[in-house]
Amino acid sequence: MGLIDSMVKRLPMSPSGLYLLVGMALGPGGAGLIVLDLTDPGHVKVLEWITELAVLVALFGVGLRMRVQMTYRVWRLPVRLASVAMLLTIGGVCAVAAGWLQVPLGVAVLLGAILAPTDPVLASDVQMADTEDRDVVRYSLTGEGGLNDGTAFPFVMLGLGLLGYHELGPWGGRWMAVDLVWSTLGGLAVGGLLGWLASKTILVLRLRFHEAVGLESFLTLGLIGVSYGAALLLHTYGFLAVFAAGLAMRQVERRENPATSPAEVMGPLHTADVETTSTHARKAAAYLTHTASEFSFNIERLAELCVTLLIGAMLTREVFHAQYVALALLLICLIRPLAVYASTFDLPLARGQRRLTAWFGIRGIGSLYYLAYALTHAAGEEWRSFLIHATLCTVVFSIVLHGLTATPLMAFYQRLRR
């Protein structure tokens, strides 16, 4: 990929589509070099770890891109998409699965929660290009991908509870108080506090003592790990904590230079100037977030490659059974668009912007993580194959359809904006 990346960018497809084909060639149906069997608990655990790490790095990177002040009205759209639209999507998938496919209600809710979140990794082609990108479509899709990979967790727990694998409490009281309210708000608070504290500490050490200079990759991974671990210890959602940590780090930088972009603040950066720039009174915050964002972006690309290869290797004929194909197309072409239209009807969006937002609800690594999490915590059930095949089919159709349309549609949109 390092050799042919510039050529891939000119192709009418996303890199993930190419990775998917290579994965199929390396899987059991091809060379047989990659074998991942989701009926094996050990393989499921490996998939959970890989996808968990991929989502964590991606969520931190998404948070770092969101430079707009939290009180601005532009935040209404991503928040609405990650809450109301996601709820409607879960309800739509649940209705199709329980009503048409005749699966138990708990399985239907679980499938809806697995397929509802959009992906912060595979959606990079339609997300913000940089921190100064103020396009409402790109900003909304970026914010949605960062938020709803965490906000889907309560409904995964609800599905597991309905199946008897999680305590919901009388009339769902425990689920509402702990899984829905405390875990969500607590995760955001823990991550935001740690992101702010880490950023302030690093800047003080650099500006006053010229310490903690360099190794931004360690600082990035350290903040991700501490935020995630602290959130889990407090029984809150680690995904939301990591997103909030990246967001808090970016907001610290914005407050240091509210009227100037990070690129303008840093100016031309040369290797010999790294220590000078990282300890400069005006440039230190911009340099910290720039290097952290650059590192996380590279890890995101590596995660995209690894996970999409695994998806390709797991594909079999059973994945593309008619009922799974119909479910995938209903979600992508009907349920998602209707959920977006219903949740944003009162927001000031142009017709083309609303259509693009409705179309690009890309499913990917987040869905695979929730699938692996559900399989790990509810082993030995007869509906395992249903969840596996439905999820893989939907993710593959999303990669293909959205990958083929992302470049031409976004290019056409940019021409219309100009």
C-alpha positions as CSV (number, residue, x, y, z in Angstrom):
1,M,0.0,0.0,0.0
2,G,2.9,2.3,0.6
3,L,4.1,1.8,-3.0
4,I,0.7,2.1,-4.7
5,D,-1.2,4.6,-2.4
6,S,-1.1,7.4,-5.0
7,M,-2.5,5.1,-7.6
8,V,-5.3,3.8,-5.4
9,K,-6.4,7.4,-4.7
10,R,-7.2,7.7,-8.4
11,L,-9.3,4.6,-8.5
12,P,-13.2,5.0,-8.4
13,M,-13.2,3.0,-5.1
14,S,-12.0,3.3,-1.6
15,P,-8.9,1.5,-0.3
16,S,-11.1,-0.7,1.9
17,G,-12.7,-2.2,-1.2
18,L,-9.2,-3.3,-2.4
19,Y,-8.4,-4.7,1.0
20,L,-11.6,-6.7,1.0
21,L,-10.6,-8.3,-2.3
22,V,-7.2,-9.2,-1.0
23,G,-8.7,-10.6,2.1
24,M,-11.0,-12.9,0.1
25,A,-7.9,-14.1,-1.9
26,L,-6.0,-14.9,1.3
27,G,-9.0,-16.5,3.1
28,P,-10.2,-20.1,3.1
29,G,-11.8,-19.6,-0.3
30,G,-8.5,-18.6,-1.8
31,A,-5.0,-19.3,-0.6
32,G,-6.1,-20.3,2.9
33,L,-3.5,-18.1,4.6
34,I,-6.0,-16.3,6.9
35,V,-8.4,-18.5,8.8
36,L,-10.8,-16.8,11.2
37,D,-13.7,-18.9,12.4
38,L,-16.3,-17.1,14.5
39,T,-17.7,-20.3,15.9
40,D,-14.4,-20.7,17.8
41,P,-14.4,-18.6,21.0
42,G,-10.7,-18.0,20.8
43,H,-11.0,-16.5,17.3
44,V,-13.9,-14.4,18.4
45,K,-11.8,-13.0,21.3
46,V,-9.0,-12.1,18.9
47,L,-11.5,-10.3,16.6
48,E,-12.8,-8.4,19.6
49,W,-9.3,-7.3,20.6
50,I,-8.3,-6.2,17.1
51,T,-11.5,-4.3,16.4
52,E,-11.5,-2.8,19.9
53,L,-8.0,-1.3,19.4
54,A,-9.0,-0.1,15.9
55,V,-12.1,1.7,17.1
56,L,-10.2,3.3,20.1
57,V,-7.5,4.8,17.9
58,A,-10.1,6.0,15.4
59,L,-12.3,7.6,18.0
60,F,-9.4,9.5,19.5
61,G,-8.4,10.8,16.0
62,V,-12.0,11.9,15.3
63,G,-12.1,13.8,18.6
64,L,-8.8,15.6,17.6
65,R,-10.4,16.8,14.4
66,M,-13.4,18.4,16.0
67,R,-12.1,22.0,16.6
68,V,-15.4,23.9,16.6
69,Q,-16.4,25.3,20.0
70,M,-18.8,23.0,21.8
71,T,-21.5,25.7,22.2
72,Y,-21.8,26.3,18.5
73,R,-25.0,25.3,16.8
74,V,-23.2,23.1,14.2
75,W,-22.9,20.4,17.0
76,R,-26.7,19.9,16.9
77,L,-26.6,17.8,13.7
78,P,-23.9,15.2,14.8
79,V,-25.6,14.9,18.2
80,R,-29.0,14.4,16.6
81,L,-27.6,11.8,14.3
82,A,-25.8,9.9,17.1
83,S,-28.9,9.8,19.3
84,V,-32.3,10.2,17.5
85,A,-31.3,8.8,14.1
86,M,-29.4,6.0,15.8
87,L,-32.5,5.1,17.9
88,L,-34.7,5.1,14.8
89,T,-32.2,2.9,13.0
90,I,-32.1,0.4,15.8
91,G,-35.9,0.4,15.8
92,G,-36.1,-0.1,12.1
93,V,-33.7,-3.0,12.1
94,C,-35.4,-4.5,15.1
95,A,-38.8,-4.3,13.4
96,V,-37.5,-6.0,10.2
97,A,-35.6,-8.7,12.1
98,A,-38.5,-9.5,14.6
99,G,-41.4,-8.9,12.2
100,W,-40.2,-10.3,8.9
101,L,-37.3,-12.6,9.9
102,Q,-39.1,-13.9,13.0
103,V,-36.1,-13.8,15.4
104,P,-36.5,-13.3,19.2
105,L,-36.9,-9.7,20.3
106,G,-33.6,-9.8,22.2
107,V,-31.7,-10.9,19.1
108,A,-33.5,-8.2,17.0
109,V,-32.5,-5.5,19.5
110,L,-29.0,-6.8,19.6
111,L,-28.8,-6.9,15.8
112,G,-30.1,-3.3,15.6
113,A,-27.5,-2.1,18.1
114,I,-24.7,-3.9,16.2
115,L,-25.7,-2.4,12.8
116,A,-26.8,1.1,14.0
117,P,-23.4,2.8,14.6
118,T,-21.6,4.4,11.7
119,D,-17.9,3.8,11.3
120,P,-15.2,6.3,12.1
121,V,-12.5,4.4,10.2
122,L,-14.0,3.3,6.9
123,A,-15.8,6.7,6.6
124,S,-12.6,8.7,6.2
125,D,-13.4,9.6,2.6
126,V,-16.5,11.5,3.6
127,Q,-15.3,12.9,6.9
128,M,-13.4,16.2,7.6
129,A,-10.2,16.6,5.7
130,D,-8.7,18.7,8.4
131,T,-9.6,20.7,11.5
132,E,-10.6,23.8,9.5
133,D,-13.1,21.9,7.3
134,R,-16.4,23.6,8.1
135,D,-18.6,21.7,5.6
136,V,-21.8,20.7,7.5
137,V,-21.9,17.2,5.8
138,R,-18.4,16.3,6.6
139,Y,-18.5,17.7,10.1
140,S,-21.8,15.9,10.9
141,L,-20.6,12.5,9.6
142,T,-17.3,12.9,11.5
143,G,-19.1,13.8,14.7
144,E,-21.7,11.1,14.3
145,G,-19.0,8.4,13.8
146,G,-17.2,9.6,17.0
147,L,-20.3,9.6,19.2
148,N,-22.5,6.7,18.1
149,D,-19.8,4.0,18.5
150,G,-20.3,4.7,22.2
151,T,-23.9,5.6,22.3
152,A,-24.8,2.2,20.8
153,F,-23.4,0.3,23.8
154,P,-26.5,0.7,26.0
155,F,-28.6,-1.0,23.4
156,V,-26.2,-3.9,23.0
157,M,-26.5,-4.4,26.8
158,L,-30.3,-4.1,26.4
159,G,-30.3,-6.9,23.8
160,L,-28.1,-9.1,25.9
161,G,-30.4,-8.4,28.9
162,L,-33.5,-9.4,27.0
163,L,-31.7,-12.7,26.2
164,G,-30.8,-13.2,29.8
165,Y,-27.1,-12.4,29.7
166,H,-27.2,-9.0,31.5
167,E,-29.1,-7.7,34.5
168,L,-31.7,-5.1,33.5
169,G,-33.4,-4.7,36.9
170,P,-37.1,-4.4,37.6
171,W,-38.9,-2.7,34.7
172,G,-35.4,-2.0,33.2
173,G,-34.6,0.4,36.0
174,R,-31.0,-0.7,36.3
175,W,-30.4,-0.6,32.6
176,M,-31.8,3.0,32.4
177,A,-29.9,4.3,35.4
178,V,-26.6,2.5,34.9
179,D,-26.2,1.4,31.3
180,L,-28.0,4.3,29.7
181,V,-27.4,7.4,31.9
182,W,-24.4,6.8,34.1
183,S,-22.2,4.9,31.7
184,T,-22.8,7.4,28.9
185,L,-22.5,10.6,30.8
186,G,-19.7,9.2,33.0
187,G,-17.7,8.1,30.0
188,L,-17.8,11.5,28.4
189,A,-16.9,13.2,31.7
190,V,-14.0,10.8,32.5
191,G,-12.5,11.2,29.0
192,G,-13.0,14.9,28.8
193,L,-11.4,15.5,32.2
194,L,-8.4,13.2,31.5
195,G,-7.9,14.7,28.0
196,W,-7.9,18.2,29.5
197,L,-5.6,17.3,32.4
198,A,-3.1,15.5,30.2
199,S,-2.9,18.3,27.7
200,K,-2.5,21.0,30.4
201,T,0.2,18.9,32.1
202,I,2.2,18.3,28.9
203,L,2.0,22.0,28.0
204,V,3.2,23.1,31.5
205,L,6.1,20.7,31.4
206,R,7.1,21.8,27.9
207,L,6.7,25.5,28.3
208,R,8.1,26.0,31.8
209,F,10.6,23.2,32.1
210,H,11.3,22.1,28.5
211,E,10.4,18.5,29.6
212,A,8.2,15.8,28.0
213,V,9.4,16.7,24.6
214,G,9.1,14.2,21.8
215,L,7.6,10.7,21.7
216,E,4.1,12.1,20.8
217,S,3.1,8.5,19.8
218,F,3.6,7.4,23.4
219,L,1.6,10.3,24.7
220,T,-1.2,9.5,22.3
221,L,-1.3,5.8,23.1
222,G,-0.9,6.6,26.8
223,L,-3.9,9.0,26.9
224,I,-6.0,6.5,24.9
225,G,-5.1,3.7,27.3
226,V,-5.5,5.7,30.5
227,S,-8.9,7.2,29.4
228,Y,-10.2,3.8,28.3
229,G,-9.0,2.0,31.4
230,A,-10.3,4.6,33.8
231,A,-13.7,4.6,32.1
232,L,-13.9,0.8,32.4
233,L,-12.9,0.9,36.1
234,L,-15.7,3.3,36.8
235,H,-18.2,1.1,34.8
236,T,-18.7,3.7,32.0
237,Y,-18.2,3.5,28.3
238,G,-14.6,3.6,27.2
239,F,-15.4,4.4,23.6
240,L,-17.0,7.7,24.6
241,A,-14.2,8.4,27.0
242,V,-11.5,8.1,24.4
243,F,-13.5,10.3,21.9
244,A,-14.0,12.9,24.7
245,A,-10.3,12.8,25.5
246,G,-9.3,13.6,21.9
247,L,-12.0,16.3,21.8
248,A,-10.7,17.8,25.0
249,M,-7.2,17.9,23.8
250,R,-8.3,19.7,20.7
251,Q,-10.4,22.2,22.7
252,V,-7.4,23.0,24.8
253,E,-5.4,23.9,21.6
254,R,-8.3,25.9,20.3
255,R,-8.5,28.0,23.4
256,E,-4.7,28.8,23.1
257,N,-5.2,30.1,19.5
258,P,-8.9,30.7,19.0
259,A,-8.7,32.8,15.9
260,T,-5.9,31.1,14.1
261,S,-5.7,27.6,12.5
262,P,-3.0,25.2,13.8
263,A,-1.2,25.2,10.5
264,E,-0.9,29.0,10.5
265,V,0.3,28.9,14.1
266,M,3.1,26.4,13.5
267,G,4.1,27.7,10.0
268,P,6.7,25.7,8.0
269,L,8.0,22.9,10.2
270,H,11.5,21.5,9.8
271,T,13.0,18.6,11.6
272,A,15.6,20.7,13.3
273,D,12.9,23.0,14.7
274,V,10.9,20.2,16.5
275,E,12.2,20.9,20.0
276,T,11.9,24.7,19.5
277,T,8.4,24.4,18.1
278,S,7.2,22.0,20.8
279,T,8.3,24.3,23.6
280,H,7.3,27.6,21.9
281,A,4.8,29.6,24.0
282,R,2.4,30.1,21.1
283,K,3.1,26.9,19.0
284,A,3.3,24.2,21.7
285,A,-0.4,23.3,21.8
286,A,-0.8,23.3,18.1
287,Y,2.2,21.1,17.6
288,L,1.0,18.6,20.3
289,T,-2.4,18.1,18.6
290,H,-0.8,18.1,15.2
291,T,1.6,15.3,16.0
292,A,-1.0,13.3,17.9
293,S,-3.5,13.6,15.1
294,E,-0.9,12.6,12.5
295,F,0.1,9.5,14.5
296,S,-3.5,8.4,15.1
297,F,-4.4,8.9,11.4
298,N,-1.6,6.5,10.4
299,I,-2.7,3.9,12.9
300,E,-6.3,4.3,11.6
301,R,-5.1,3.4,8.1
302,L,-3.3,0.3,9.4
303,A,-6.4,-0.7,11.4
304,E,-8.5,-0.3,8.3
305,L,-6.2,-2.6,6.3
306,C,-6.0,-5.3,9.1
307,V,-9.7,-5.5,9.8
308,T,-10.9,-5.3,6.2
309,L,-8.6,-8.1,5.3
310,L,-10.1,-10.2,8.1
311,I,-13.6,-9.3,6.8
312,G,-12.7,-10.5,3.3
313,A,-11.2,-13.7,4.8
314,M,-14.4,-14.5,6.7
315,L,-16.8,-14.3,3.7
316,T,-18.6,-17.4,2.7
317,R,-21.6,-18.2,0.4
318,E,-23.9,-18.3,3.5
319,V,-23.2,-14.6,4.2
320,F,-24.9,-13.6,1.0
321,H,-28.2,-15.5,1.6
322,A,-31.2,-13.6,0.2
323,Q,-32.5,-12.6,3.7
324,Y,-29.2,-11.1,4.7
325,V,-28.8,-9.2,1.4
326,A,-32.3,-7.9,1.7
327,L,-31.7,-6.8,5.3
328,A,-28.4,-5.0,4.3
329,L,-30.1,-3.2,1.4
330,L,-33.1,-2.2,3.6
331,L,-30.8,-0.7,6.2
332,I,-28.5,1.2,3.7
333,C,-31.2,2.3,1.2
334,L,-34.3,2.8,3.4
335,I,-33.9,2.6,7.2
336,R,-30.8,4.9,7.5
337,P,-32.2,7.6,5.1
338,L,-35.6,7.6,6.7
339,A,-33.9,7.9,10.2
340,V,-31.8,10.8,9.1
341,Y,-34.7,12.7,7.4
342,A,-37.0,12.1,10.5
343,S,-34.3,13.3,12.9
344,T,-33.1,16.4,11.0
345,F,-36.3,17.7,9.4
346,D,-36.2,20.9,11.5
347,L,-32.5,21.6,11.0
348,P,-31.2,24.1,8.3
349,L,-29.8,21.7,5.7
350,A,-29.9,22.0,1.9
351,R,-31.6,19.2,0.0
352,G,-28.3,17.8,-1.3
353,Q,-26.7,18.0,2.1
354,R,-29.5,16.0,3.8
355,R,-29.3,13.4,1.0
356,L,-25.6,12.9,1.3
357,T,-25.8,12.7,5.1
358,A,-28.6,10.1,4.8
359,W,-26.7,8.0,2.3
360,F,-23.3,7.9,3.9
361,G,-24.1,5.9,7.0
362,I,-21.1,3.6,6.6
363,R,-21.0,0.4,8.6
364,G,-17.7,-1.3,9.4
365,I,-15.3,-1.9,12.2
366,G,-17.6,-0.7,15.0
367,S,-20.3,-3.2,14.0
368,L,-17.7,-6.0,14.0
369,Y,-16.6,-5.1,17.5
370,Y,-20.1,-5.2,18.8
371,L,-20.7,-8.5,17.1
372,A,-17.6,-10.0,18.7
373,Y,-18.6,-8.5,22.1
374,A,-22.1,-10.0,21.8
375,L,-20.7,-13.4,20.8
376,T,-18.2,-13.4,23.7
377,H,-20.8,-12.6,26.3
378,A,-23.5,-14.9,24.9
379,A,-21.8,-18.1,23.8
380,G,-23.5,-21.2,22.6
381,E,-26.7,-19.7,21.2
382,E,-28.4,-20.9,18.0
383,W,-28.8,-17.4,16.7
384,R,-25.0,-16.8,16.5
385,S,-24.8,-17.6,12.8
386,F,-27.7,-15.3,12.1
387,L,-25.9,-12.4,13.8
388,I,-22.5,-13.2,12.1
389,H,-23.9,-13.5,8.6
390,A,-26.2,-10.5,8.9
391,T,-23.4,-8.3,10.2
392,L,-20.8,-9.4,7.6
393,C,-23.2,-9.0,4.7
394,T,-24.2,-5.5,5.8
395,V,-20.6,-4.4,6.3
396,V,-19.6,-5.8,2.9
397,F,-22.4,-4.1,1.1
398,S,-21.6,-0.9,2.9
399,I,-17.9,-1.1,1.9
400,V,-18.8,-1.7,-1.7
401,L,-21.7,0.7,-2.2
402,H,-20.3,3.5,-0.2
403,G,-16.8,3.0,-1.4
404,L,-17.9,3.2,-5.0
405,T,-20.0,6.3,-4.5
406,A,-17.9,8.3,-2.0
407,T,-15.4,9.8,-4.4
408,P,-17.7,10.8,-7.2
409,L,-20.6,12.1,-5.0
410,M,-18.3,14.1,-2.7
411,A,-16.4,15.6,-5.7
412,F,-19.8,16.6,-7.3
413,Y,-20.9,18.1,-4.0
414,Q,-17.7,20.1,-3.8
415,R,-18.2,21.4,-7.3
416,L,-21.7,22.5,-6.4
417,R,-20.5,24.3,-3.2
418,R,-17.9,26.2,-5.2
